[in-house]
Amino acid sequence: MLDPKIFAEFCDAYTQEMNRLRMDARASIDAAKAEINRIDREVQKLMDLYWKDALSVDDVKERGDTLRARTSELTSFLADADEPPPVLHPAMAGQYLLRVQQRYETLQDDCQERPVEAAEVLRTLVEDIILTSVAGKIEIDVRGYLAGIVTLSVKRQNPQLSLRGRN
């Protein structure tokens, strides 16, 4: 990972993958909202047809039950869906690469203050570390940019391996 070309490629791939995931999440939320709007219009049409005696009560009830059930599913999805963070700027990969290179150079310095400075920068990549006891073992859940970076790099090296971590 310290080869600048490989790391630059990794940073670009990371940015593209995070943006793809964020756009997919946004598209799912937008599609659910659009479908709820479409269902509302369809319910109104059903009521209009009923008032014009074009549909029986049973027809309206049957179709209305289906539409209500779907609306309920969509509403539950939207209630549980987290608003995706904004997409990453394409230049983020280059900025991140620059920061990592600077930290690497800082760690190579013999000055005692440099490793402390590098550690502070590393801390900005980690939002939370959660330790959970499961069946006598400790599971580590890392949240933040570092989790996403590690998850992507591990999956590229070993696609079968699962790493807990969220970004």
C-alpha positions in Angstrom: 0.0 0.0 0.0 2.9 2.4 0.3 3.6 2.3 -3.4 2.2 5.7 -4.5 0.8 4.3 -7.8 -1.0 1.4 -6.1 -2.3 3.6 -3.3 -3.5 6.2 -5.7 -5.4 3.5 -7.6 -6.8 2.2 -4.3 -8.0 5.8 -3.3 -9.7 6.2 -6.7 -11.4 2.9 -6.4 -12.5 3.6 -2.8 -14.0 7.0 -3.9 -15.8 5.4 -6.8 -17.2 2.5 -4.7 -18.3 4.7 -1.9 -20.1 7.1 -4.3 -21.7 4.1 -6.0 -23.1 2.8 -2.7 -24.2 6.2 -1.7 -26.0 6.9 -5.0 -27.6 3.4 -4.9 -28.9 4.2 -1.4 -30.2 7.6 -2.5 -31.9 6.0 -5.6 -33.7 3.5 -3.4 -35.0 6.2 -1.1 -36.1 8.4 -4.0 -37.8 5.4 -5.8 -39.7 4.6 -2.6 -40.9 8.2 -2.3 -41.9 8.3 -5.9 -43.9 5.0 -5.6 -45.8 6.4 -2.6 -46.8 9.4 -4.7 -47.9 7.1 -7.5 -49.9 5.0 -5.1 -51.6 8.2 -3.7 -52.6 9.2 -7.2 -53.9 5.6 -7.9 -56.0 5.7 -4.7 -57.5 9.0 -5.8 -58.3 7.5 -9.3 -60.0 4.5 -7.5 -62.1 6.8 -5.5 -63.1 8.8 -8.6 -64.1 5.6 -10.4 -66.1 4.4 -7.4 -68.0 7.7 -7.2 -68.8 7.4 -10.9 -70.1 3.9 -10.2 -67.5 2.5 -12.6 -66.1 0.2 -9.8 -67.9 -1.9 -7.2 -67.1 -1.6 -3.5 -65.5 -5.0 -3.5 -63.2 -3.9 -6.4 -62.2 -0.8 -4.6 -61.6 -2.6 -1.3 -59.5 -5.3 -2.9 -57.3 -2.9 -4.9 -57.2 -0.5 -1.9 -56.0 -3.2 0.5 -53.1 -4.0 -1.9 -52.2 -0.4 -2.3 -52.3 0.2 1.5 -50.1 -2.8 2.1 -47.5 -1.6 -0.4 -47.6 1.9 1.1 -47.0 0.4 4.5 -44.0 -1.5 3.2 -42.6 1.6 1.6 -43.2 3.7 4.7 -41.4 1.2 6.9 -38.5 1.1 4.5 -38.2 4.9 4.6 -38.5 5.0 8.4 -35.6 2.6 8.7 -33.5 4.0 5.8 -30.6 6.1 6.8 -30.1 9.2 4.8 -26.9 8.5 2.8 -24.0 10.9 3.2 -23.2 13.1 0.3 -21.0 11.6 -2.5 -17.3 12.1 -2.1 -15.6 14.7 -4.3 -13.4 13.1 -7.0 -10.4 15.0 -5.7 -10.9 13.3 -2.3 -8.7 10.4 -3.4 -5.8 12.7 -4.2 -6.2 14.6 -1.0 -6.3 11.4 1.0 -3.2 10.1 -0.8 -1.4 13.3 0.0 -2.3 13.1 3.7 -1.2 9.4 4.0 2.1 10.2 2.3 2.7 13.1 4.6 1.9 10.9 7.6 4.2 8.2 6.3 7.0 10.8 6.0 6.2 12.1 9.5 6.5 8.7 11.0 9.9 8.3 9.4 11.2 11.4 11.2 13.2 10.9 14.4 11.5 13.8 16.2 9.4 12.6 19.1 6.5 14.9 18.3 6.0 13.5 14.8 4.5 10.1 15.8 2.0 11.9 18.1 1.0 14.2 15.2 0.6 11.2 12.9 -1.6 9.4 15.5 -3.8 12.5 15.7 -4.4 12.4 12.0 -5.2 8.7 12.1 -7.8 9.3 14.8 -9.6 11.6 12.4 -10.3 8.5 10.2 -12.0 6.6 13.0 -15.4 7.7 14.2 -16.1 5.0 16.8 -14.6 1.7 18.0 -17.2 -0.6 19.6 -16.1 -3.7 21.5 -18.8 -6.3 22.0 -18.5 -9.7 23.8 -19.9 -12.5 21.7 -19.7 -16.1 22.9 -16.6 -15.3 25.0 -14.8 -13.5 22.2 -14.5 -9.8 21.6 -15.8 -8.4 18.3 -14.4 -5.1 17.1 -16.7 -2.8 15.1 -14.8 0.2 13.6 -16.8 3.1 12.2 -15.5 5.8 10.1 -13.4 6.3 6.9 -10.8 3.8 8.1 -13.4 1.0 8.4 -14.5 1.6 4.7 -10.9 1.6 3.6 -10.0 -1.6 5.4 -13.2 -3.3 4.3 -12.5 -2.5 0.6 -8.9 -3.5 0.8 -9.6 -6.8 2.5 -12.4 -7.7 0.1 -10.2 -7.1 -2.9 -7.5 -9.4 -1.4 -9.9 -12.0 -0.2 -13.5 -11.7 -1.5 -14.7 -14.5 0.9 -13.5 -12.6 4.0 -16.1 -10.6 5.8 -14.9 -7.6 8.0 -17.3 -5.8 10.2 -17.0 -2.0 9.7 -19.0 0.8 8.6 -18.2 4.1 7.0 
